Amino acid sequence: MNGVFQALADPTRRRILELLKEGGMTAGDIAAQFDMSQPSVSHHLKLLKTAELVTAEREGQYIKYYLNLSVLEEALLGFYNLVRGAKV
């Protein structure tokens, strides 16, 4: 779960997840939304994929990235349970 929270800590990666809420996108489509190089976007996508927050599927010559809601929901539920049990 640490990888999930580390991935979510970066605002660029959170923005990528927001973009993927609308549906699958290629790395090029995602890069067009930012003022950064394609390799930088690929790095962010790799970290999101490692944390299993996104999945990747080959479609022809492109790879499309999709939001993996099940991992995000699990992380949020774990965080909620942690906060709920905390003494104030």
mmCIF file of the C-alpha atoms, coordinates in Angstrom:
data_MODEL
# 
_entry.id   MODEL 
# 
loop_
_atom_site.group_PDB 
_atom_site.id 
_atom_site.type_symbol 
_atom_site.label_atom_id 
_atom_site.label_alt_id 
_atom_site.label_comp_id 
_atom_site.label_asym_id 
_atom_site.label_entity_id 
_atom_site.label_seq_id 
_atom_site.pdbx_PDB_ins_code 
_atom_site.Cartn_x 
_atom_site.Cartn_y 
_atom_site.Cartn_z 
_atom_site.occupancy 
_atom_site.B_iso_or_equiv 
_atom_site.pdbx_formal_charge 
_atom_site.auth_seq_id 
_atom_site.auth_comp_id 
_atom_site.auth_asym_id 
_atom_site.auth_atom_id 
_atom_site.pdbx_PDB_model_num 
ATOM 1  C CA . MET A 1 1  ? 0.000   0.000  0.000   1.00 0.00 ? 1  MET A CA 1 
ATOM 2  C CA . ASN A 1 2  ? 2.992   2.338  0.500   1.00 0.00 ? 2  ASN A CA 1 
ATOM 3  C CA . GLY A 1 3  ? 3.532   2.442  -3.256  1.00 0.00 ? 3  GLY A CA 1 
ATOM 4  C CA . VAL A 1 4  ? -0.039  3.607  -3.763  1.00 0.00 ? 4  VAL A CA 1 
ATOM 5  C CA . PHE A 1 5  ? 0.336   6.502  -1.341  1.00 0.00 ? 5  PHE A CA 1 
ATOM 6  C CA . GLN A 1 6  ? 3.750   7.419  -2.753  1.00 0.00 ? 6  GLN A CA 1 
ATOM 7  C CA . ALA A 1 7  ? 2.250   7.506  -6.233  1.00 0.00 ? 7  ALA A CA 1 
ATOM 8  C CA . LEU A 1 8  ? -0.671  9.633  -5.035  1.00 0.00 ? 8  LEU A CA 1 
ATOM 9  C CA . ALA A 1 9  ? 1.661   12.094 -3.301  1.00 0.00 ? 9  ALA A CA 1 
ATOM 10 C CA . ASP A 1 10 ? 2.671   13.702 -6.602  1.00 0.00 ? 10 ASP A CA 1 
ATOM 11 C CA . PRO A 1 11 ? 0.275   16.289 -8.115  1.00 0.00 ? 11 PRO A CA 1 
ATOM 12 C CA . THR A 1 12 ? 1.172   15.317 -11.683 1.00 0.00 ? 12 THR A CA 1 
ATOM 13 C CA . ARG A 1 13 ? 0.255   11.705 -11.041 1.00 0.00 ? 13 ARG A CA 1 
ATOM 14 C CA . ARG A 1 14 ? -2.995  12.749 -9.378  1.00 0.00 ? 14 ARG A CA 1 
ATOM 15 C CA . ARG A 1 15 ? -3.792  14.840 -12.470 1.00 0.00 ? 15 ARG A CA 1 
ATOM 16 C CA . ILE A 1 16 ? -3.067  11.838 -14.711 1.00 0.00 ? 16 ILE A CA 1 
ATOM 17 C CA . LEU A 1 17 ? -5.533  9.788  -12.674 1.00 0.00 ? 17 LEU A CA 1 
ATOM 18 C CA . GLU A 1 18 ? -8.123  12.553 -13.077 1.00 0.00 ? 18 GLU A CA 1 
ATOM 19 C CA . LEU A 1 19 ? -7.626  12.452 -16.848 1.00 0.00 ? 19 LEU A CA 1 
ATOM 20 C CA . LEU A 1 20 ? -8.020  8.675  -16.895 1.00 0.00 ? 20 LEU A CA 1 
ATOM 21 C CA . LYS A 1 21 ? -11.371 8.934  -15.102 1.00 0.00 ? 21 LYS A CA 1 
ATOM 22 C CA . GLU A 1 22 ? -12.809 9.867  -18.507 1.00 0.00 ? 22 GLU A CA 1 
ATOM 23 C CA . GLY A 1 23 ? -11.454 6.720  -20.171 1.00 0.00 ? 23 GLY A CA 1 
ATOM 24 C CA . GLY A 1 24 ? -8.331  5.172  -21.632 1.00 0.00 ? 24 GLY A CA 1 
ATOM 25 C CA . MET A 1 25 ? -5.595  7.366  -23.050 1.00 0.00 ? 25 MET A CA 1 
ATOM 26 C CA . THR A 1 26 ? -2.254  6.815  -24.727 1.00 0.00 ? 26 THR A CA 1 
ATOM 27 C CA . ALA A 1 27 ? 0.939   8.260  -23.247 1.00 0.00 ? 27 ALA A CA 1 
ATOM 28 C CA . GLY A 1 28 ? 0.932   10.795 -26.080 1.00 0.00 ? 28 GLY A CA 1 
ATOM 29 C CA . ASP A 1 29 ? -2.630  11.873 -25.252 1.00 0.00 ? 29 ASP A CA 1 
ATOM 30 C CA . ILE A 1 30 ? -1.633  12.294 -21.618 1.00 0.00 ? 30 ILE A CA 1 
ATOM 31 C CA . ALA A 1 31 ? 1.591   14.148 -22.464 1.00 0.00 ? 31 ALA A CA 1 
ATOM 32 C CA . ALA A 1 32 ? -0.399  16.636 -24.561 1.00 0.00 ? 32 ALA A CA 1 
ATOM 33 C CA . GLN A 1 33 ? -2.135  17.754 -21.343 1.00 0.00 ? 33 GLN A CA 1 
ATOM 34 C CA . PHE A 1 34 ? 1.152   18.721 -19.658 1.00 0.00 ? 34 PHE A CA 1 
ATOM 35 C CA . ASP A 1 35 ? 4.116   20.965 -20.306 1.00 0.00 ? 35 ASP A CA 1 
ATOM 36 C CA . MET A 1 36 ? 6.652   18.155 -19.936 1.00 0.00 ? 36 MET A CA 1 
ATOM 37 C CA . SER A 1 37 ? 8.521   15.696 -22.085 1.00 0.00 ? 37 SER A CA 1 
ATOM 38 C CA . GLN A 1 38 ? 7.162   12.321 -23.164 1.00 0.00 ? 38 GLN A CA 1 
ATOM 39 C CA . PRO A 1 39 ? 9.858   10.507 -21.092 1.00 0.00 ? 39 PRO A CA 1 
ATOM 40 C CA . SER A 1 40 ? 8.728   12.393 -17.968 1.00 0.00 ? 40 SER A CA 1 
ATOM 41 C CA . VAL A 1 41 ? 5.118   11.361 -18.552 1.00 0.00 ? 41 VAL A CA 1 
ATOM 42 C CA . SER A 1 42 ? 6.259   7.777  -19.160 1.00 0.00 ? 42 SER A CA 1 
ATOM 43 C CA . HIS A 1 43 ? 8.097   7.859  -15.827 1.00 0.00 ? 43 HIS A CA 1 
ATOM 44 C CA . HIS A 1 44 ? 4.927   8.959  -14.022 1.00 0.00 ? 44 HIS A CA 1 
ATOM 45 C CA . LEU A 1 45 ? 2.914   6.276  -15.810 1.00 0.00 ? 45 LEU A CA 1 
ATOM 46 C CA . LYS A 1 46 ? 5.463   3.631  -14.818 1.00 0.00 ? 46 LYS A CA 1 
ATOM 47 C CA . LEU A 1 47 ? 5.122   4.605  -11.146 1.00 0.00 ? 47 LEU A CA 1 
ATOM 48 C CA . LEU A 1 48 ? 1.326   4.555  -11.383 1.00 0.00 ? 48 LEU A CA 1 
ATOM 49 C CA . LYS A 1 49 ? 1.464   1.169  -13.081 1.00 0.00 ? 49 LYS A CA 1 
ATOM 50 C CA . THR A 1 50 ? 3.852   -0.216 -10.440 1.00 0.00 ? 50 THR A CA 1 
ATOM 51 C CA . ALA A 1 51 ? 1.417   0.953  -7.748  1.00 0.00 ? 51 ALA A CA 1 
ATOM 52 C CA . GLU A 1 52 ? -1.333  -0.768 -9.795  1.00 0.00 ? 52 GLU A CA 1 
ATOM 53 C CA . LEU A 1 53 ? -3.323  2.463  -9.979  1.00 0.00 ? 53 LEU A CA 1 
ATOM 54 C CA . VAL A 1 54 ? -3.378  2.175  -13.763 1.00 0.00 ? 54 VAL A CA 1 
ATOM 55 C CA . THR A 1 55 ? -3.437  -0.728 -16.168 1.00 0.00 ? 55 THR A CA 1 
ATOM 56 C CA . ALA A 1 56 ? -2.051  -0.778 -19.685 1.00 0.00 ? 56 ALA A CA 1 
ATOM 57 C CA . GLU A 1 57 ? -3.452  -2.550 -22.731 1.00 0.00 ? 57 GLU A CA 1 
ATOM 58 C CA . ARG A 1 58 ? -1.954  -2.698 -26.186 1.00 0.00 ? 58 ARG A CA 1 
ATOM 59 C CA . GLU A 1 59 ? -4.343  -1.505 -28.869 1.00 0.00 ? 59 GLU A CA 1 
ATOM 60 C CA . GLY A 1 60 ? -2.697  -1.819 -32.249 1.00 0.00 ? 60 GLY A CA 1 
ATOM 61 C CA . GLN A 1 61 ? 0.590   0.047  -32.154 1.00 0.00 ? 61 GLN A CA 1 
ATOM 62 C CA . TYR A 1 62 ? -0.383  2.062  -29.065 1.00 0.00 ? 62 TYR A CA 1 
ATOM 63 C CA . ILE A 1 63 ? -0.609  1.305  -25.371 1.00 0.00 ? 63 ILE A CA 1 
ATOM 64 C CA . LYS A 1 64 ? -3.670  2.715  -23.660 1.00 0.00 ? 64 LYS A CA 1 
ATOM 65 C CA . TYR A 1 65 ? -3.683  3.413  -19.949 1.00 0.00 ? 65 TYR A CA 1 
ATOM 66 C CA . TYR A 1 66 ? -6.767  2.973  -17.795 1.00 0.00 ? 66 TYR A CA 1 
ATOM 67 C CA . LEU A 1 67 ? -7.618  3.899  -14.222 1.00 0.00 ? 67 LEU A CA 1 
ATOM 68 C CA . ASN A 1 68 ? -7.711  0.883  -11.881 1.00 0.00 ? 68 ASN A CA 1 
ATOM 69 C CA . LEU A 1 69 ? -10.452 1.874  -9.467  1.00 0.00 ? 69 LEU A CA 1 
ATOM 70 C CA . SER A 1 70 ? -10.283 -1.295 -7.373  1.00 0.00 ? 70 SER A CA 1 
ATOM 71 C CA . VAL A 1 71 ? -6.793  -0.481 -6.042  1.00 0.00 ? 71 VAL A CA 1 
ATOM 72 C CA . LEU A 1 72 ? -7.722  3.145  -5.439  1.00 0.00 ? 72 LEU A CA 1 
ATOM 73 C CA . GLU A 1 73 ? -10.873 2.119  -3.560  1.00 0.00 ? 73 GLU A CA 1 
ATOM 74 C CA . GLU A 1 74 ? -8.870  -0.352 -1.449  1.00 0.00 ? 74 GLU A CA 1 
ATOM 75 C CA . ALA A 1 75 ? -6.310  2.340  -0.578  1.00 0.00 ? 75 ALA A CA 1 
ATOM 76 C CA . LEU A 1 76 ? -8.994  4.852  0.369   1.00 0.00 ? 76 LEU A CA 1 
ATOM 77 C CA . LEU A 1 77 ? -10.826 2.284  2.490   1.00 0.00 ? 77 LEU A CA 1 
ATOM 78 C CA . GLY A 1 78 ? -7.588  1.402  4.290   1.00 0.00 ? 78 GLY A CA 1 
ATOM 79 C CA . PHE A 1 79 ? -6.884  5.090  4.910   1.00 0.00 ? 79 PHE A CA 1 
ATOM 80 C CA . TYR A 1 80 ? -10.449 5.645  6.140   1.00 0.00 ? 80 TYR A CA 1 
ATOM 81 C CA . ASN A 1 81 ? -10.162 2.734  8.574   1.00 0.00 ? 81 ASN A CA 1 
ATOM 82 C CA . LEU A 1 82 ? -6.839  4.056  9.829   1.00 0.00 ? 82 LEU A CA 1 
ATOM 83 C CA . VAL A 1 83 ? -8.236  7.531  10.441  1.00 0.00 ? 83 VAL A CA 1 
ATOM 84 C CA . ARG A 1 84 ? -11.466 6.208  11.942  1.00 0.00 ? 84 ARG A CA 1 
ATOM 85 C CA . GLY A 1 85 ? -9.528  4.197  14.517  1.00 0.00 ? 85 GLY A CA 1 
ATOM 86 C CA . ALA A 1 86 ? -7.177  7.053  15.428  1.00 0.00 ? 86 ALA A CA 1 
ATOM 87 C CA . LYS A 1 87 ? -7.447  8.628  18.868  1.00 0.00 ? 87 LYS A CA 1 
ATOM 88 C CA . VAL A 1 88 ? -7.848  12.400 18.816  1.00 0.00 ? 88 VAL A CA 1 
# 
